[in-house]
Amino acid sequence: METNDKLLKDFFSENKKQIVDNGFTKRVIRKLPEQSDRAWIIWVFAAFGVALTFYIGLQTGLFEQIIFLLKKVPFYYLLAGVFCFPLLGIAGCYLSQNKACRII
């Protein structure tokens, strides 16, 4: 399979034809319509999701149950969990900026 791939690459690289552009690409790009910024849609759905979560949490008594469970957890465990958030945030920022490790 690899020899076939190499033969195909060699064949196409030897028989490659360049078409003269004469500025056609630039003219087409200039005539394309401007794309509008639609980032607001993400914030609207995020706000709707947060509001829906709070509503369901209040109606079902979920928040009261979470507070009840957190009262039983030792303080040092909670403190350690809170101190882990900045580390996770820094690791997430590093991974999102690193080109070799793209999540999205």
LUMLUM-741910 format. One record per residue (C-alpha): residue in three letters; x, y, z. Coordinates in steps of 0.02 Angstrom, whole numbers, plus 32768, in hexadecimal, padded with zeros to 4 digits. Layout:
residues N
ALAXYZ...
***
This chain:
residues 104
MET800080008000GLU808E80778029THR80E2805A7F81ASN803F80857F29ASP803281257F8DLYS80E581537F62LEU80C8812E7EAALEU802C819A7EAALYS8083822A7F02ASP811582207E89PHE80A1821B7DF2PHE803A82B07E29SER80D283177E5CGLU812382F97DB1ASN808483227D4FLYS804F83B87DB5LYS800E84497D4CGLN800684FB7D8BILE7F7285627D51VAL7F91861C7D3CASP7F25867C7DB7ASN7F31872E7D72GLY7EE787747E14PHE7E47870C7E08THR7E5486CD7EBCLYS7E67877E7F04ARG7DD187BC7EA0VAL7D64872D7EDEILE7D9887477F93ARG7D7288027F88LYS7CC287DD7F48LEU7C9787607FD2PRO7C1A87A68050GLU7C5587D680FEGLN7C3487548185SER7BD387998218ASP7C0D877682C9ARG7B9A86F38315ALA7BF586DA83BATRP7B6087228418ILE7AFF868283F5ILE7B7586218466TRP7B5A869B84F7VAL7A9C869784E2PHE7A9685D984E9ALA7B1285D5857AALA7AA8865185DDPHE7A0B85EE85B5GLY7A5F854D85EEVAL7A9A859A8691ALA79EE85E386B5LEU799A853D868FTHR7A1584E18700PHE79F485578790TYR793885498777ILE793C848B8776GLY79B484888809LEU794384F78871GLN78A4849B8842THR78E783ED8867GLY794384188908LEU79EB83E988BBPHE7A47847D8907GLU7A0B845289B6GLN7A47839F899FILE7AF283DB8962ILE7B05844E89F9PHE7AD083C08A6CLEU7B54834C8A20LEU7BDC83D38A25LYS7BBF83EA8AE0LYS7BF283348AF9VAL7C9683438A98PRO7D3083728B01PHE7D6A84258AECTYR7E1983F38AB1TYR7DD083938A1ELEU7D6D842A89E8LEU7E04849B89FDALA7E7084278994GLY7DE98422890EVAL7DE084E08908PHE7E9D84EF88F7CYS7E9C84758864PHE7E2E84E687F9PRO7EBA856387CBLEU7F2C84D2879CLEU7EA78488872CGLY7E87853386DFILE7F3F854F86BAALA7F4E84A1866FGLY7EB484C08604CYS7EF9856685C5TYR7FA08517859DLEU7F508487853ESER7EDD84FA84DDGLN7F71856584A5ASN7FE084D2847ALYS7FCF84AB83C0ALA800383F583D4CYS7F7A83D38455ARG7EDA8419840BILE7E3B83DE845FILE7DC3843D83EF
***
